[in-house]
Amino acid sequence: MKLIIKLFCDHPTSVGETYGDHFLCANHFAWRLLFAGCVCLVHSIFPFLFVKTASRQVENLHEVMVANRQNAKHHIAQRRSASAKS
């Protein structure tokens, strides 16, 4: 049982999220990436449509991911500091 919990929680914890937080965030990313992919398909046929839509989606998602990583590092460092003082 501990192995299963470890498998499902190690990565979310490493990015400062619970399993539920990570599930919602990853799903949000997945839907936005699917949207960007569909837009790219349309753009490949009609190059005058959605000229910057997909690239904006990817840039925005990258910014969110970098911000989330920085927040996670900050929270993890705070937890370690607090537990070291205890």
Secondary structure, DSSP 8 states (H G I E B T S, - for coil): -HHHHHHHHHHHHHTT--HHHHHHHHHHHHHHHHHHHHHHHHHHH-TTSSTTHHHHHHHHHHHHHHHHHHHHHHHHHHHHHHHHH-
